[in-house]
Amino acid sequence: MGEKNQQKNQQNNQQKGQQKTQDVTQLQKVRREKLAELQAAGNDPFVIVKYDQTHHTAQIRDNYDEFEGKDVSIAGRMMFKRVMGKASFCNIQDRDGRIQVYVARDEIGEEAYKGFKKMDIGDILGVKGFVFKTKTGEISVHAKELTLLSKSLTPLPEKYHGLEDTDTRYRQRYVDLIMSDTSRDVFIKRSKIIAGIRRFLAERDFMEVETPMLVSNAGGAAARPFETHFNALDEDFKLRISLELYLKRLIIGGLERVYEIGRVFRNEGLDTRHNPEFTLMELYQAYTDYHGMMDLTEDMYRFLAQEVCGSTTITYNGTEIDLGKPFRRLTMVDAIKEETGIDFDKVTTDEEAKKLADERHIEYEARHKKGDIVNLFFDEFCEDKMIQPTFIMDHPIEISPLTKKKPDDPTKVERFELYINGWEMCNAYSELNDPIDQRERFAAQDALAEQGDEEAQHTDEDFLYAMEIGMPPTGGIGYGIDRLTMLLTDSAAIRDVLLFPTMRRKKQ
């Protein structure tokens, strides 16, 4: 019986889908006929090249006392229409939201009113009129003149359902933005986050720069690159996986405080927190270290939360996160010790570390050393516990090829990652500025690449030459803008904060 019911439900859904397609096709036919009628009458909306839009809806709603009785000119998409004899109402949606428009036959004229009654939900209109409140107290525009600026030939989804299918929301973001106030708010906040970062850094004398996306050697991170071919030079190039090595060249060049916000590309899988192309912000500051980067990061996160959310206390998926308190600072070894009781500072050999991994059922590769095992332990037992803001410091040297060693413990480096909500939010170093040490670490990475590690970095001779010119002590940090936006907008998946996420090609 269960199988028969399932088959019946599938057939019903299929029939509903076919019926919906037929309905849409019929509505499209009707709308095209309306367009042809307009064009035949010399009223083709698509020949209009501009419209004098003097105000947006939020300006009018937020400053009603200033606008009451005054003429305005607004433009946007009609999202609702109710015709009532000689007078009607519609809602116009622009960039900022919606406002009601009162349309009276005696005000705009009989022919214009007939034209309005034939307009469809989704049409883009220009409205000139004066601002007033209806008897129910709703701020509205009393239309004196209507102009059809664009004819919508395909109907929008039903008002109360919007785009229910997640895949369609991502593929048809333009429809999602029309139908969902929540989605539109996420991307408005994303823009505010980026603008806020720029303002925050400008006040601290950082200089924004741009560096190449097409590179011969994709370095600065552990990731597999995308590869492409440049026809003009008949050479293979890679898409950058990081911003680091070129920004450090600028520090060497004497610019002292630089940052870039840009797309980077990593040939990796898709999940709720990863997309193969994403936005990264990296900054480098001469004459400071990773402690200076911690202070800057803490200040920036508080600033952005206040700017975007209006408070330093935010909520993600029902959990309150306090960005106003001092962020906790904890070494990676101490974090593991808190969760497992194991003190890796007392583990002296790779074999001993691997034995501990075997006992805790941690998978590792034959090439892995003690530092790699430490990192695997942290990922398994600690990462998801870091809900409140926590700086995890002093990583093993094996997983940090571009970082300065700790003077009192050369098995570790001056590095931190910020964790919030169990997510890695940023990665920062006291940057390695010893070219001899850097060459040795590149050689170790080359060896890993020869063993089949597709994420290992390769020796970059030009970068080493730049380091030999002389690089000052420097602090550096990288922020994933997409994950930061997820946090500050309470979004469940990275695709919810990317306007056009990477998708598998849809079968026709």
Backbone torsions as a table, in degrees:
resi	resn	phi	psi	omega
1	MET	NA	-40.5	-179.3
2	GLY	-61.1	-41.6	-179.1
3	GLU	-67.3	-39.0	178.8
4	LYS	-64.8	-41.6	178.3
5	ASN	-62.8	-39.8	179.3
6	GLN	-63.2	-43.8	178.6
7	GLN	-63.4	-40.2	179.4
8	LYS	-63.7	-42.5	178.3
9	ASN	-63.1	-41.7	178.2
10	GLN	-61.2	-42.5	178.8
11	GLN	-64.1	-42.2	179.0
12	ASN	-62.7	-44.2	178.9
13	ASN	-63.4	-38.5	179.6
14	GLN	-65.0	-43.1	179.3
15	GLN	-64.4	-40.8	177.6
16	LYS	-62.1	-42.3	179.0
17	GLY	-62.2	-41.8	178.2
18	GLN	-65.3	-41.1	179.2
19	GLN	-64.0	-41.1	179.6
20	LYS	-63.2	-41.8	178.4
21	THR	-62.2	-42.8	178.8
22	GLN	-63.1	-42.3	179.1
23	ASP	-61.2	-45.2	-179.9
24	VAL	-63.1	-43.0	179.6
25	THR	-60.1	-41.5	179.5
26	GLN	-66.1	-41.8	178.5
27	LEU	-65.3	-37.8	176.7
28	GLN	-61.8	-40.9	178.7
29	LYS	-60.9	-45.2	-179.7
30	VAL	-63.0	-42.3	-178.4
31	ARG	-66.8	-37.6	177.2
32	ARG	-66.2	-35.2	176.2
33	GLU	-64.9	-39.2	176.8
34	LYS	-63.2	-40.9	178.4
35	LEU	-63.2	-44.5	180.0
36	ALA	-60.6	-38.3	178.8
37	GLU	-64.4	-42.4	177.6
38	LEU	-63.2	-44.7	-178.7
39	GLN	-64.3	-39.3	179.1
40	ALA	-64.7	-29.5	179.7
41	ALA	-88.0	4.0	180.0
42	GLY	80.3	21.0	-177.7
43	ASN	-117.8	40.6	-178.3
44	ASP	-64.6	114.8	-178.2
45	PRO	-66.5	-24.2	-173.7
46	PHE	-78.9	-4.5	176.1
47	VAL	-88.9	-11.3	179.1
48	ILE	-72.8	127.6	-174.0
49	VAL	-103.2	-18.1	179.4
50	LYS	-157.5	164.7	176.5
51	TYR	-147.1	138.2	-176.5
52	ASP	-81.7	87.9	179.2
53	GLN	-90.1	111.4	-174.3
54	THR	-92.4	-25.9	-175.4
55	HIS	-145.5	161.4	172.5
56	HIS	-110.1	162.7	-172.6
57	THR	-60.6	-39.4	-177.4
58	ALA	-64.2	-36.9	178.0
59	GLN	-58.8	-42.4	-177.4
60	ILE	-71.5	-46.2	-178.1
61	ARG	-64.6	-42.0	-174.4
62	ASP	-79.3	-15.9	-177.0
63	ASN	-131.1	47.4	-173.5
64	TYR	-58.3	-42.8	-177.8
65	ASP	-57.8	-33.7	179.7
66	GLU	-74.9	-31.2	-173.2
67	PHE	-99.3	-11.8	-175.3
68	GLU	-54.2	125.0	178.6
69	GLY	81.2	-5.7	-177.6
70	LYS	-92.3	151.8	178.7
71	ASP	-77.7	139.1	175.7
72	VAL	-136.6	163.2	175.3
73	SER	-131.5	112.2	-178.3
74	ILE	-117.5	163.3	178.7
75	ALA	-147.4	144.9	178.3
76	GLY	172.6	-169.6	-175.8
77	ARG	-94.2	133.8	178.0
78	MET	-76.8	120.1	-176.4
79	MET	-108.1	-10.3	-177.9
80	PHE	-159.1	145.2	178.2
81	LYS	-148.4	132.9	175.2
82	ARG	-131.9	112.9	-178.1
83	VAL	-94.2	129.8	-177.5
84	MET	-136.6	74.4	176.6
85	GLY	67.1	-116.3	-175.5
86	LYS	-85.5	-6.9	-179.6
87	ALA	-140.3	144.0	-176.3
88	SER	-140.8	168.1	175.6
89	PHE	-128.2	149.3	170.1
90	CYS	-147.0	162.7	175.0
91	ASN	-111.7	133.0	177.3
92	ILE	-110.4	129.6	179.7
93	GLN	-111.7	124.2	174.8
94	ASP	-118.1	-161.7	-177.3
95	ARG	-56.1	-35.1	-172.4
96	ASP	-94.9	-14.2	-176.7
97	GLY	144.7	-151.8	-173.7
98	ARG	-122.1	154.7	173.1
99	ILE	-145.4	146.6	180.0
100	GLN	-79.7	143.4	176.5
101	VAL	-122.7	129.5	177.3
102	TYR	-97.5	123.9	-176.0
103	VAL	-119.0	113.7	-179.1
104	ALA	-112.2	135.5	-179.1
105	ARG	-59.8	-41.0	-176.1
106	ASP	-70.5	-19.0	-179.5
107	GLU	-86.7	-45.6	-174.4
108	ILE	-96.6	-12.0	179.9
109	GLY	101.4	151.9	-173.6
110	GLU	-64.0	-43.8	-178.1
111	GLU	-66.3	-43.4	179.3
112	ALA	-64.1	-34.9	-179.5
113	TYR	-69.8	-38.4	175.1
114	LYS	-60.9	-41.7	178.4
115	GLY	-63.2	-39.7	179.1
116	PHE	-62.7	-41.8	-178.4
117	LYS	-63.4	-24.4	179.2
118	LYS	-88.0	-9.2	-180.0
119	MET	-68.8	155.4	-175.8
120	ASP	-114.3	155.5	170.8
121	ILE	-58.7	131.4	-176.8
122	GLY	104.6	-19.8	176.1
123	ASP	-63.6	148.8	179.0
124	ILE	-102.2	123.9	-173.8
125	LEU	-120.7	153.2	165.3
126	GLY	-107.4	136.1	-177.1
127	VAL	-128.6	125.1	171.7
128	LYS	-113.4	132.1	-178.6
129	GLY	-179.5	-169.1	-179.2
130	PHE	-115.1	156.8	-174.6
131	VAL	-90.0	135.9	177.8
132	PHE	-155.6	175.1	173.6
133	LYS	-113.5	138.7	176.6
134	THR	-74.4	175.7	179.2
135	LYS	-61.2	-26.9	178.7
136	THR	-85.8	0.1	176.4
137	GLY	89.0	11.7	-178.7
138	GLU	-85.8	128.0	177.1
139	ILE	-65.9	128.6	-173.2
140	SER	-143.5	169.8	172.3
141	VAL	-115.3	124.2	176.2
142	HIS	-85.5	108.9	-172.1
143	ALA	-70.6	132.9	170.0
144	LYS	-105.0	-25.2	-177.3
145	GLU	-153.3	135.0	176.9
146	LEU	-118.8	139.9	177.0
147	THR	-131.4	123.3	174.7
148	LEU	-79.5	114.1	-174.7
149	LEU	-96.9	-25.3	178.0
150	SER	-160.1	134.9	-179.5
151	LYS	-93.6	125.2	176.2
152	SER	-81.6	116.1	-175.6
153	LEU	-93.6	-12.4	176.4
154	THR	-123.1	128.2	-176.8
155	PRO	-67.4	148.9	174.8
156	LEU	-74.6	163.2	174.1
157	PRO	-62.6	165.3	178.5
158	GLU	-59.0	142.4	-173.3
159	LYS	-55.0	-44.0	-170.9
160	TYR	-88.7	-4.7	-179.9
161	HIS	-113.0	-31.4	-179.9
162	GLY	58.2	-147.9	177.0
163	LEU	-94.1	97.1	-177.1
164	GLU	-75.8	-31.0	-178.6
165	ASP	-79.1	121.0	-175.9
166	THR	-60.4	-43.1	-179.4
167	ASP	-58.7	-42.1	179.6
168	THR	-67.6	-37.0	177.5
169	ARG	-57.1	-43.4	-178.1
170	TYR	-72.6	-38.0	-178.5
171	ARG	-75.0	-34.7	-178.4
172	GLN	-113.9	60.4	-176.8
173	ARG	-59.1	-31.5	-179.9
174	TYR	-60.5	-38.8	177.2
175	VAL	-73.3	-40.7	178.4
176	ASP	-57.1	-42.2	-179.5
177	LEU	-67.2	-33.0	177.5
178	ILE	-69.5	-43.3	-170.1
179	MET	-89.2	-24.7	-171.8
180	SER	-115.0	113.1	174.2
181	ASP	-63.7	-36.0	-179.7
182	THR	-63.0	-46.6	-179.7
183	SER	-62.8	-44.2	-179.8
184	ARG	-62.5	-38.4	179.8
185	ASP	-64.8	-37.9	178.6
186	VAL	-58.1	-45.3	-175.0
187	PHE	-78.5	-26.3	170.9
188	ILE	-65.7	-42.6	178.4
189	LYS	-67.0	-36.8	177.8
190	ARG	-59.0	-44.0	178.3
191	SER	-62.7	-38.9	178.6
192	LYS	-65.9	-35.7	178.1
193	ILE	-61.8	-47.7	-178.7
194	ILE	-66.1	-42.4	177.6
195	ALA	-63.5	-38.0	179.2
196	GLY	-65.1	-40.9	176.8
197	ILE	-60.3	-45.0	-179.4
198	ARG	-62.0	-43.0	-179.2
199	ARG	-66.6	-43.5	179.9
200	PHE	-59.3	-45.3	-177.4
201	LEU	-74.8	-33.5	177.9
202	ALA	-62.6	-37.1	179.2
203	GLU	-68.4	-18.1	178.4
204	ARG	-106.2	17.6	170.4
205	ASP	70.3	29.3	173.5
206	PHE	-87.1	149.2	-178.0
207	MET	-110.3	126.6	177.8
208	GLU	-83.3	134.9	-177.6
209	VAL	-134.0	172.6	176.1
210	GLU	-129.6	136.8	-179.1
211	THR	-127.9	166.8	-171.9
212	PRO	-64.9	144.5	171.1
213	MET	-92.8	-34.6	176.4
214	LEU	-90.5	119.6	-174.4
215	VAL	-134.4	154.3	176.4
216	SER	-79.1	-33.9	-177.3
217	ASN	-129.7	109.2	-177.6
218	ALA	-85.2	97.2	-177.9
219	GLY	-120.2	-177.7	176.7
220	GLY	98.5	-4.3	179.3
221	ALA	-161.6	164.9	175.2
222	ALA	-94.9	97.0	-177.3
223	ALA	-161.6	152.9	177.1
224	ARG	-86.6	126.4	-175.9
225	PRO	-87.0	161.7	165.9
226	PHE	-83.4	147.1	-179.8
227	GLU	-121.1	147.9	179.8
228	THR	-146.4	171.6	-179.1
229	HIS	-121.2	130.3	179.0
230	PHE	-96.2	107.4	-172.9
231	ASN	-63.7	-40.1	-174.7
232	ALA	-61.8	-36.9	179.4
233	LEU	-98.4	-6.8	-174.9
234	ASP	51.1	48.5	178.9
235	GLU	-133.5	149.5	174.6
236	ASP	-82.8	138.8	176.0
237	PHE	-127.2	167.1	174.8
238	LYS	-120.8	152.3	171.0
239	LEU	-83.5	138.1	-173.3
240	ARG	-61.2	145.6	176.0
241	ILE	-106.5	-7.2	-176.4
242	SER	-159.1	168.5	177.0
243	LEU	-106.9	-0.7	-162.3
244	GLU	-64.3	-53.6	-166.3
245	LEU	-68.6	-32.3	176.8
246	TYR	-75.5	-37.0	177.9
247	LEU	-64.6	-37.0	177.3
248	LYS	-66.1	-34.0	175.2
249	ARG	-58.7	-35.4	-179.9
250	LEU	-73.0	-33.4	173.0
251	ILE	-62.4	-43.7	177.0
252	ILE	-60.6	-36.2	178.8
253	GLY	-72.2	-5.5	173.4
254	GLY	99.8	9.3	-178.4
255	LEU	-76.8	-16.2	169.3
256	GLU	68.6	-48.2	179.3
257	ARG	-135.1	107.0	-176.6
258	VAL	-133.0	153.2	172.7
259	TYR	-151.2	160.4	175.8
260	GLU	-141.8	139.0	170.4
261	ILE	-112.5	114.4	-175.2
262	GLY	-160.3	167.4	179.1
263	ARG	-77.7	138.5	170.8
264	VAL	-127.8	162.1	-168.1
265	PHE	-134.4	124.4	180.0
266	ARG	-131.4	127.2	-173.6
267	ASN	-82.1	74.1	-174.9
268	GLU	-133.2	-178.6	-175.0
269	GLY	-74.8	172.8	177.8
270	LEU	-106.9	132.8	170.1
271	ASP	-154.1	-167.9	-173.6
272	THR	-66.6	-17.5	-178.4
273	ARG	-121.9	6.2	-177.8
274	HIS	-134.3	136.0	172.9
275	ASN	-135.6	141.1	-173.9
276	PRO	-63.7	-24.2	169.5
277	GLU	-119.8	132.2	-177.1
278	PHE	-149.3	169.9	-176.3
279	THR	-100.4	127.1	-178.6
280	LEU	-120.2	140.8	169.1
281	MET	-115.2	122.4	174.7
282	GLU	-122.1	140.4	176.0
283	LEU	-134.8	153.1	178.1
284	TYR	-136.6	136.6	-178.5
285	GLN	-131.1	121.0	178.5
286	ALA	-70.6	150.7	172.9
287	TYR	69.2	26.5	171.3
288	THR	-138.0	178.7	-178.1
289	ASP	-132.9	-166.6	-175.6
290	TYR	-69.9	-22.8	173.7
291	HIS	-67.5	-39.1	174.7
292	GLY	-62.6	-36.3	177.8
293	MET	-68.6	-34.4	175.8
294	MET	-62.9	-46.1	-179.6
295	ASP	-61.0	-44.1	-179.3
296	LEU	-64.2	-42.3	-178.9
297	THR	-63.4	-45.4	179.6
298	GLU	-60.2	-44.6	179.2
299	ASP	-63.9	-40.9	-177.1
300	MET	-67.0	-43.2	-178.8
301	TYR	-64.0	-39.4	177.1
302	ARG	-64.2	-44.3	-179.2
303	PHE	-59.9	-46.8	-177.0
304	LEU	-67.5	-40.1	178.5
305	ALA	-61.1	-44.1	179.3
306	GLN	-65.1	-42.5	-178.4
307	GLU	-66.3	-45.2	-170.9
308	VAL	-90.6	-38.7	-175.1
309	CYS	-105.8	-11.4	179.8
310	GLY	79.8	8.0	-179.2
311	SER	-161.5	153.1	174.9
312	THR	-87.1	-3.0	171.9
313	THR	-105.2	120.2	-177.5
314	ILE	-120.3	168.0	177.1
315	THR	-124.7	129.7	174.0
316	TYR	-124.0	120.2	178.4
317	ASN	49.8	41.6	176.7
318	GLY	86.0	-6.3	-179.6
319	THR	-100.6	128.5	179.1
320	GLU	-80.8	130.7	-179.3
321	ILE	-121.8	124.8	-175.2
322	ASP	-101.3	106.9	177.4
323	LEU	-91.8	-1.4	-178.5
324	GLY	-84.2	-28.2	179.6
325	LYS	-77.4	157.0	174.2
326	PRO	-57.0	134.0	-179.8
327	PHE	-70.6	140.2	178.8
328	ARG	-68.7	144.0	179.1
329	ARG	-123.6	120.9	-170.8
330	LEU	-144.0	136.0	177.0
331	THR	-74.5	156.1	179.5
332	MET	-61.4	-41.5	179.9
333	VAL	-62.7	-42.5	179.7
334	ASP	-67.2	-35.7	177.8
335	ALA	-62.8	-43.4	178.4
336	ILE	-64.8	-40.3	-179.6
337	LYS	-62.6	-39.1	179.0
338	GLU	-61.7	-39.5	-173.8
339	GLU	-89.0	-28.6	-173.0
340	THR	-120.7	-17.7	-174.5
341	GLY	82.6	-2.3	-179.1
342	ILE	-88.8	129.4	178.0
343	ASP	-106.5	100.5	-177.1
344	PHE	-70.4	-13.1	173.8
345	ASP	-66.7	-19.7	179.1
346	LYS	-97.0	-1.4	176.8
347	VAL	-90.2	122.2	-170.6
348	THR	-104.7	-17.9	-175.6
349	THR	-129.0	158.9	175.3
350	ASP	-62.4	-39.2	-177.8
351	GLU	-63.1	-41.6	179.3
352	GLU	-64.5	-39.6	178.7
353	ALA	-65.1	-40.7	-179.6
354	LYS	-68.0	-34.3	177.3
355	LYS	-62.8	-42.7	177.4
356	LEU	-62.8	-38.2	177.8
357	ALA	-64.0	-42.1	178.0
358	ASP	-61.1	-41.9	-178.8
359	GLU	-64.2	-32.2	-178.9
360	ARG	-98.6	10.0	178.1
361	HIS	58.7	40.4	176.0
362	ILE	-94.4	122.1	179.3
363	GLU	-78.4	140.3	178.5
364	TYR	-148.2	170.6	179.5
365	GLU	-103.0	157.8	-177.2
366	ALA	-58.6	-33.9	-177.3
367	ARG	-74.3	-13.9	-174.2
368	HIS	-66.7	143.7	177.3
369	LYS	-110.4	-177.6	-177.3
370	LYS	-54.3	-44.7	-177.8
371	GLY	-61.2	-37.2	177.1
372	ASP	-65.3	-39.1	179.7
373	ILE	-65.5	-41.0	176.8
374	VAL	-56.3	-46.2	-179.6
375	ASN	-63.1	-39.8	178.8
376	LEU	-65.5	-38.4	176.4
377	PHE	-63.0	-44.2	179.9
378	PHE	-61.3	-46.1	-179.8
379	ASP	-58.9	-40.0	-174.8
380	GLU	-76.7	-42.4	-168.7
381	PHE	-108.1	-17.5	-169.4
382	CYS	-117.9	-39.8	-167.6
383	GLU	-52.2	-49.1	-175.4
384	ASP	-73.6	-5.8	177.2
385	LYS	-87.4	-13.4	-174.6
386	MET	-84.6	76.0	-177.5
387	ILE	-83.5	-53.7	175.9
388	GLN	-76.6	153.7	-173.9
389	PRO	-54.8	123.4	-177.2
390	THR	-140.1	126.2	172.3
391	PHE	-87.2	119.0	173.8
392	ILE	-97.2	119.6	-168.5
393	MET	-115.0	166.2	166.5
394	ASP	61.9	65.5	-178.5
395	HIS	-76.3	160.0	174.9
396	PRO	-64.8	146.5	-177.4
397	ILE	-64.9	-28.0	-176.3
398	GLU	-61.0	-28.3	-176.5
399	ILE	-105.9	13.7	-174.4
400	SER	-139.4	72.4	-172.4
401	PRO	-72.8	-8.2	-176.8
402	LEU	-116.9	17.4	-170.8
403	THR	-114.3	147.5	-179.6
404	LYS	-73.2	136.6	178.1
405	LYS	-67.4	151.5	171.7
406	LYS	-73.6	128.9	-176.6
407	PRO	-58.1	-32.2	-176.7
408	ASP	-93.6	-4.3	179.3
409	ASP	-156.6	91.0	-175.3
410	PRO	-68.7	-3.9	174.4
411	THR	-81.6	-8.5	-179.3
412	LYS	-123.7	164.6	-179.2
413	VAL	-126.3	161.2	179.1
414	GLU	-84.1	82.6	-175.6
415	ARG	-137.3	150.1	169.8
416	PHE	-141.8	156.0	168.6
417	GLU	-124.9	139.4	175.5
418	LEU	-93.2	128.8	176.4
419	TYR	-114.9	131.5	173.3
420	ILE	-140.2	135.7	179.9
421	ASN	59.6	27.4	-178.8
422	GLY	76.6	8.8	-178.6
423	TRP	-109.8	144.7	167.9
424	GLU	-76.0	118.7	-176.3
425	MET	-99.4	-26.8	178.6
426	CYS	-161.5	167.9	-175.9
427	ASN	-138.9	129.5	-173.1
428	ALA	-144.2	153.6	-176.0
429	TYR	-137.6	157.4	148.8
430	SER	-84.6	112.2	-168.0
431	GLU	-69.3	140.4	174.7
432	LEU	-67.3	126.2	178.1
433	ASN	-125.2	12.9	176.1
434	ASP	-94.0	108.3	-175.6
435	PRO	-64.6	-29.0	179.4
436	ILE	-70.1	-46.9	176.5
437	ASP	-61.3	-42.0	-179.2
438	GLN	-61.3	-41.4	178.6
439	ARG	-61.7	-41.0	179.7
440	GLU	-63.9	-38.4	-179.0
441	ARG	-72.7	-36.3	173.7
442	PHE	-61.5	-40.1	179.2
443	ALA	-61.4	-40.0	177.5
444	ALA	-64.3	-38.0	177.1
445	GLN	-67.5	-39.0	176.3
446	ASP	-59.2	-40.0	179.4
447	ALA	-63.7	-39.9	177.3
448	LEU	-64.4	-39.2	178.4
449	ALA	-62.3	-40.2	178.7
450	GLU	-66.0	-25.3	178.2
451	GLN	-85.0	0.5	175.9
452	GLY	105.4	6.0	178.4
453	ASP	-78.0	105.4	-176.3
454	GLU	-74.3	-11.2	-179.4
455	GLU	-99.0	-3.1	-178.8
456	ALA	-69.5	149.0	177.1
457	GLN	-83.5	164.0	179.8
458	HIS	-120.4	155.1	179.7
459	THR	-58.9	130.0	178.3
460	ASP	-112.6	99.4	-173.3
461	GLU	-65.6	-37.7	-179.9
462	ASP	-66.2	-38.9	177.7
463	PHE	-64.7	-41.3	178.0
464	LEU	-63.5	-38.5	177.9
465	TYR	-63.0	-41.9	178.2
466	ALA	-61.7	-41.6	179.6
467	MET	-64.5	-33.9	179.1
468	GLU	-68.8	-23.7	172.7
469	ILE	-63.5	-33.2	177.0
470	GLY	123.8	118.2	178.9
471	MET	-118.3	129.5	-179.2
472	PRO	-70.8	163.0	170.4
473	PRO	-54.1	133.6	-169.9
474	THR	-144.5	141.9	169.7
475	GLY	-105.8	141.1	179.9
476	GLY	-138.6	155.9	-177.7
477	ILE	-153.8	149.1	175.1
478	GLY	-127.9	133.0	178.5
479	TYR	-117.1	132.6	169.7
480	GLY	-83.2	112.0	-175.9
481	ILE	-66.0	-35.1	-176.5
482	ASP	-66.6	-45.1	179.9
483	ARG	-67.7	-36.9	175.7
484	LEU	-61.4	-41.2	178.2
485	THR	-65.8	-40.5	175.5
486	MET	-54.9	-46.2	-177.3
487	LEU	-63.4	-47.2	-173.7
488	LEU	-80.7	-9.3	177.6
489	THR	-115.9	6.0	179.8
490	ASP	54.6	47.1	-179.2
491	SER	-100.0	138.4	-171.7
492	ALA	-78.7	-27.9	-173.3
493	ALA	-139.7	153.1	-178.7
494	ILE	-61.9	-31.3	179.8
495	ARG	-66.3	-21.8	177.7
496	ASP	-71.5	-18.0	-177.9
497	VAL	-113.9	6.0	173.6
498	LEU	-106.8	125.0	-178.8
499	LEU	-57.9	-44.4	-178.6
500	PHE	-133.2	80.8	-177.8
501	PRO	-68.1	159.7	177.8
502	THR	-68.6	128.3	-178.8
503	MET	-130.8	151.8	172.0
504	ARG	-64.5	139.9	-179.4
505	ARG	-58.6	131.6	-177.3
506	LYS	-77.4	132.6	178.3
507	LYS	-70.8	133.9	-178.4
508	GLN	-80.9	NA	NA
